[in-house]
Amino acid sequence: MPDELELIQQRYETTLNDSILTFWIDHGYDRTHAGMLTGLDRDGSILETDKSVWFQGRSLWTFSTAYNEFKRNPVYLEVASSCVSFLEQHCFDTDGRMFFRVTIDGKPVVKRIRYIFSETFAVIGFASYSRASGQKAYAQKALALFRKVLEWKDDVRLLIPKFMPETRASRHFGLPMILLNTAQELRKACPEEEWLNTVIDDFIKEIRTYFVRPELELVLEQCALDGSLQADHFEGRLLNPGHAIEGAWFILNEARYRNNDADLIRLGCDMLDWMWNVGWDTEYGGLFYVRDALKKSLFDYWHDMKFWWPHNEAIIANLTAYSLTGAARYLDRFYQLDSYVHTHFADKDFGEWFGYLHRDGSVSTQLKGNMFKGPFHIPRMYLACLSVLNR
């Protein structure tokens, strides 16, 4: 391993434990009501007391996984245990579905019935907690919930399509991508459940068949039922480089799991390369948030902003691709991204990262968390990179 990577390995472990996770333990961990608060300002002061249900599951995954990697800190297991308690007591409705947003003490505020992401994050949280705590019952909880998710995902009576199917039937990349990773995380806790490998195969096939377009060298965020580009409206042309690159490293991880499967390495690297070419801002650096497949004008006013999480995904993807292929371009991109994020996103005064930058890299808002930003993408980046570097 290059000497520079060894230094980065040491820096990532220190930053994860002393800056990122410590920030959330000190400011987000709710010692009164349990669970995790994410509506935090730059210094960790509370901006909002409502709790994101996504982040009860995501925080559970993060601190359970960190405990699995760094068992020297029992506080990680304490936080995870608090999150699992809040999740079980307050985040499930009577129909088995989950809320999206609850009050600080767990009263329901919002339930987004169109989506099943609260449930998928609970699955990965339960699965990781089962490994951290040694309680196999949580692996079974994760398994039972995932089976329900697989039943719900195609039931239009439960998950009402965003677009009228009789007018504009569409497929959306986010669902198979998240479900692919959910199955991978669940498999770590339930390796005896061999049917999960078939489920993973099915989601990779869905991504390859409908969203990966070699003739365009693009990964579509939305497409027609046959996988074709819906070129006559904004949403049909919308590209999300961060999402596509996230899917790429899930596939690259699967390639490693399958003894460096060459076909999956090619697929993941193609997705990464194409969407890097689309997303990287050659003038200011960083990844654009969204792009248009036909390079037309975009309607999202945040289209050229730099959000934290696409950069997390790109760092993981490029380091993983380098570890599998040895290709210099992936190592060069990793160094480029590492410099960019720790120059622009990392907060040297209060710890953790800013989440939202203008195109030129200046900070748009100083908050550290909201319903969508909390202890997940950033710590996952450090954990995933350390896993690659340690290997």
N, C-alpha and C positions, 0 to 999 in steps of 0.2 A: 504494500500500500504506500502511495506517495507520502513523504514526510508531512506535506501540508494537510493531507487528510487526517493524519494522526493528531495534529494540533486541533483541527476542527472537531474531531471526535472528543477530545478533552473539553473543548469549549462548549460543545453541545450538551454534554452531561452536566457541566456546571451551570449553564444557563437554564436548562430544564428544571433542575432541582432548586437553584437559588433565586431565580428570577420569575419563571413562568408559574410553576406549581405553588411556590411560596406566595405569590400575589393572590392567587385564588383562595388559598387556605386562610390568609390573613384578612381578606376583604369579602370574599364571596361565600365562604362556608358559613351556613346558618346554624349556629350552635343552639339557638333557641327553638326553632321549629323544624330543624333538620333540612337536608337538601342544600342546593346551591342557588345563590342569587347571582344574576349576571348583569343587571342594570347598573353598571359602575362607571364612575368618572375616572379621569386620568389617575388620580391619587388613590383610587379605590373607594372613595365616598359613594354612598348609595344615591342613585338617580331615580330608581324605580324598584318597588318592593315586589311587584308581580314576578312570578317564576316561570321560566320557559320549561315546559315539560320535555322538549327536545333535550335540554341541558341537564335534566335529572338523569336521563339515560346516558347521554354523552359524558357527563362528569363521572358517572359510575364507571363507564368504560375507561376513562382516562386515569383515574386514581387507582382502579383495580389493576390496570396494565402497568402503571408506574410502580405499584407495589410488587407486581410479579418480577419487574426488572431491577428494582432497588429496594430489596426487603429490609434494608437497614433503617427505613423510615416508617415506623408503625402508624404515623399520622395519616399516610396515604390510605391505609386500610380503614382507619377511623372515618375519614371523609367518605370513602366508598360505602361503608356501612350506613352512614347517615343518608346518603343519596338513595340507597336501595330501600331504606325504611320509608322515606318520603314518597318515593315512586310507588311503592306497593300500597301505601295508605291513602294517597290523595290523587293519583294521576290516572286511575282507571275508572271509566264510567260503568254503570250497571249492565250495559250491553257488551262489555268486554273490550270496547274500543277505548282509546285514550284521549285525554284533553290535549290542547296545545298550550294553554296558558292558565295558570291558577294564581290565587293570591298567595301571600307570603306564608299563610297557615294552611293552604291547600284547598281553598274554595274554588270551584270552577269559574273561569272567566270566558274562555274561548275554546270551542271544539271545532276543528277543521275536518269535517267528515269526508272531504274529497281526497284527503291524503292519508297515508299510512306510515309517515316518517316518524312520528312519535313512537309507534310500535317497533319499527326497525331499530331505533336507537335503544329502546328498552331491551330488545333481544341481545344486541351486542354488549350492553351493560351487564345484564344477567349472566351472559356467557363468560365474560371476563371476570366477574365477581366470583363465579363458581370456582375458577382456578385460583384466585387470590385467597379466598376464604377457606377453600377446601370443602365447601358445601355443594355436593353434587346435585342437591335439590334445585339449585338455581340454574344449572345446566338444563334440567328437565323443564323448568319454567320457561327458559329461553326457547327450548325446542317446541313446547306446546304453543307458545305465542307465535313462533315462526310458521308453524303449520296453519294457524288461523290467518296469518298475513297472506300466505299463498292462496288460501280460499277466498279472501276478501279482494285480492288485487284485480280479479277479473269480473267482479260482481258490480255491474253498473248501477244496481239499486243502492249499493252502499257507497261506492266511489263514483259519484256523478261526474262524467267527463267535463273538462273545462270548456270544450267546444262542442256545439251541437253535433252529435255523430252523424245525423242524417244530412247535415250540411257540410261539415268539415271533419271527417273522421281522421284522427291523427294518432301517431305514436310519440312517446316522449322518452328521451334518453335517461332522465333522472331515475326512473323507477327500476329498470333492469340493472342499472349501474349500482344503485344502493343495495338492491337485493342480492347482487353478486357478492358484494363485500360482506353483507349480513350473513350469508351462507358460509363464507370463508371464516368469519370470526366464530360462528357457531360451531364449525367443524373442529376448531381448536379445543373447545370444551367437550365436544361429543365425537371424537374420532371414530367411534364404533358405528356411527350412523352413516353408512356408506352411501345411502341414497342422496346425501348432500352433494356428492361429487357429480351426480347426474343433474341435480338442480343447477349447480355451477356451470356445467357444460351447456345447459339450456339457456342460461342468461348470457353467456359469452356468444353462443350462436345467435341469439336475438340481437345483440349489439353488432356483431359482424354482418348479419344479413340485412339489417334495416338502417343502421345509423352510420356505418363505416362506408364511405363512398370513394373508392379508389379513383374513379374517373374524375372526381372533383378535388381529390386529395383533401378531403374534409371529413369531420365527424359531425353529423347533424345533431342539433339539440331537439328538433322536432321534425317529423317527416310524415308523408302520407302512409297509409297502411301497407303499401307495397315498397316503402323505403325511398320513394322518389321525393325530390325537393319540391316543397310547396312554395313556388317562386312568386306567387301573386299577392302575398301579404307579408307584413313585417315579421310575425312570429314564425312563419315557415322558413324565412331566410336567416333567422337569428342563430348565431353561433356563440357558444360559451366555452372559450378555450380552457378555463379552469376545470369545468365539469368533464370535458373530454379527456384532459390530461389526468384527472383523478381516475377516470375509468381505465386509462392506459396503465397506470401503475398497479391497479387491481389485477389486470390481466398479466402484467409482468410478474407480479407476486405469484400468480397461479402457475406461470411458466417455471419459476424456481421450485415451487412445491412439487411440480411434475418432472423433476430432474432436468431442469433447463430445457423444457419443450421448445424446439426450434420454431414451430409454427406459431405458438403463442408469443414468443419473443418478437417475431416479425410483426405480428398484429399489433402488439403493444407499442413497439418502436415506431411503426407507421403512424399510429394515432398520435403519439407524442410529437413526432417530427412535423407532421402536417399542421397540428394545432399550435405548435411553437411558432412556425412560420407565419401563421395567421395572427397570433396573439401578441408576439413580442414587439414592444414599442422601440424601434431603432433610433428614435430621436432622444427620448428621455429615459429609456430603460423601463423595465417593469412590464407586466402583462395587462393589456386592455381587458376590461371586464366583459364586454360583448363586442362582436363583429357581425357584419352582414356577409352572407355567403356569396353574394354577387357584387360585393364592394359598393353597395348603394348607401345612401344616407341612412343613419340610424335614428330611431324615434326615442330610445331611452336616453334621458338627459345625463345619466351616469355612464354612458357607453365607454368613455375614454378614461374613467377613473381607475385607480389601482386599489383593489380590495385585497385584504390580507390573505384570504384562503386560497385563491388560485396560485399564489406564490408558494404557499405550503405544499400544494399538490405537485407543482412543477419541480420543486427541490427534491421531493421524494422520488418522483418519476425519473428525473435525470440521473440521480445517484444510483437508483436501481438499474436503469438501463446500462449505465457504465459498468456496474458490477457483473452484469450478465454478458455484455458484449465486448467490453474493453475499448469501445470506440471513443476517441478523444473528444468528439464534439459534446458528448454527454457530460464529461468531466469539466470541460470548459464552461458549459452552461451552468453546471452546479456551482462552480466558483463565482460566476457572474451573478447568479441569483443570491448566493450566500452574502456577497458584498452588498447587493441592492437592499435586501430585506433588513440586514443589520445596520445599514446606514439610514434607511428611511422609515421602517416600521418600528424597530426596537426602541423602546423608551429607556434611555440610559439613566434618567433621574428617578423614575418611580417603578421601573420594572415592567414586564409584559410588553405588548405591542399596541401601537395604534392600529385601527382597523381600516381606515378609509383615507386615501390620499387623492389629491388632485393629480391630473396627468403629469405635471412637472415634478411630482414627488413631495410636494408640500402637504402638510397635514390638513385634512378637511374638517375633522372633528376629533377632539381629544378623548372622547369616551373610550373605555376599555372593553365594554360589554353591553349587550342588549339581548333581544330575543333570539338572535342568530349568531352572535359572537360571544364566546365564552371559552371555558377550558376544554377545547377539543382539537380544532385544526392545528393550532400552534404546538401544543404538547405532542399531538400525534406526529407532527413533522419531526420533532426531535427524537421521539421514541423510534419511529420507523427508520430514520437515518442512522441512529445508533445501532439498531438491529443489523442493518446492512454493514456498517463499518466494523462492528464486533465480529461479524462472520468473516 
